[in-house]
Amino acid sequence: MTDRPTKRPSIARNLAFGLTGGLVLFWVLAVAIGGYQLRHELDEGFDEALRQAAIRLLPLAVHDLTEDDEEIEEYSIDDDDDLDAAFTYVILNSAGIPVIRSGETAQGVSFDDVESGFTTVDDRRLFSAADAETGFRIVVIESTGHREEALLESVFSLLLPLGALVPLAAIGIWIAIRRSLKPLDHLRGEIEQRDSRDLSPLSVSEYPEELSAIKDAIAALMERLRLALEAERTFAANSAHELRTPLAGALAQVQRLSIEMQGEKGSERLQEIDFSLRHLSNLSEQLLQLSRLDAGFARSGEMTDLSETLAIIVQDFQADTAIQDRLVVTNTDDQKLMGNITKDAFAIVLRNLIQNAFKHGVVDGTVTIDVTSPLSLTVMNEAGLISEERLEQLGEPFQRGTTTAEGTGLGLSIVRSVMKQCDGSLRLRTTMVGARTNFKATIRFEDLS
């Protein structure tokens, strides 16, 4: 069971959600505060409406009721829209008996304990005022549900724009954040393009204040890294170069001494010394190649004809009396070998492949160079069967197969590094041909056409 990759947090997404959520929260909070204040203002307005209705209706009712001296009986004013009326009223005589009722909504209200001014009874708001001369009193009654309805409608009208505002605000915030983070993407792109061969300072583009410090810190780090790598490359190149001459001289002296002491006591020890000096000489040569490789000299900006370099390298190996006819080149279609690589780098690749084939192949075996296509070449030798797992490791530095042959374990690693610089590839494989096992190393270049 494979673990699912964890989703990494996004600054842009977190900011967008946070700002949008904050906007909604503050909007709702503002509506709540506004609703509270609006409730207070509505109460004042409705109370004032009740008071104004009372002081205007009471004189009219008193005038009508005292115009005749007849005994006043209670009567009601019918109102078909009574249920939807904002308020109703009741006129009481000096004895507190209702003489006029506005509709039926005043039914069921006890006026015995209603004092002058404003009173709240259950879900009704009452205002009472009395005429000092006649003793008549008016009670104006309003249902508080009317106020609640007005408040809810007002609050809803404030919240309604939020439905359209939230998506628009989210889109606007996301666009603003993405535009603000573009310098960060530019800085990341600059860093991604760099490798160990390009540690030059970052561009002088103006970055926001928040990124300027990061850019300066990265530039300082790259400079320190460049100096450290430069010192390492210089040390490897100088060491390899300085070792070549004394090693060659010591190797020549040991070979001469070995001839002089042939058959005498100590000759076997001289052979061991000769083997060690050869190993050191090969190692210094390959360290020098590695130092040049780190300088990024391999890639060519255009396709190069490598046929002449191939012929020269083959002639050099065939000039060795120990090799001669054991190195064979096959190119059935006489096609040119092309690649986006410098001739010097290709010579290093080919020499390492041929040396590796002769060192680790069967004794007195044949090494075949096959130009399989204009962009690829295969070096093949007879060797033991190697597992796929081991083949993958052979391209790593200081990795060797199960062999007793001398070597440094750097040859195939150098080849793979050079091909990587050229955006090419190195493929290692073994094939069975009858009872024989062939080891094949194939290099393939990128097609720039």
Secondary structure, DSSP 8 states (H G I E B T S, - for coil): ----------HHHHHHHHHHHHHHHHHHHHHHHHHHHHHHHHHHHHHHHHHHHHHHHHHHHHHHHHSS-S----EEE--TTGGG-SEEEEEE-TTS-EEEEESSTTTT---TT--SEEEEETTEEEEEEE-TTT--EEEEEEEHHHHHHHHHHHHHHHHHHHHHHHHHHHHHHHHHHHHHTHHHHHHHHHHHT--TT-----------HHHHHHHHHHHHHHHHHHHHHHHHHHHHHHHHHHHHHHHHHHHHHHHHHHHHTTTSTTHHHHHHHHHHHHHHHHHHHHHHHHHHHHTT-SEEEEEEE-HHHHHHHHHHHHTSTTTGGGEEEE-TT----EEEE-HHHHHHHHHHHHHHHHHHS-TT--EEEEEEETTEEEEEEE-----HHHHHHHTSTT---S--S---S-HHHHHHHHHHHTT-EEEEEEEEETTEEEEEEEEE-----
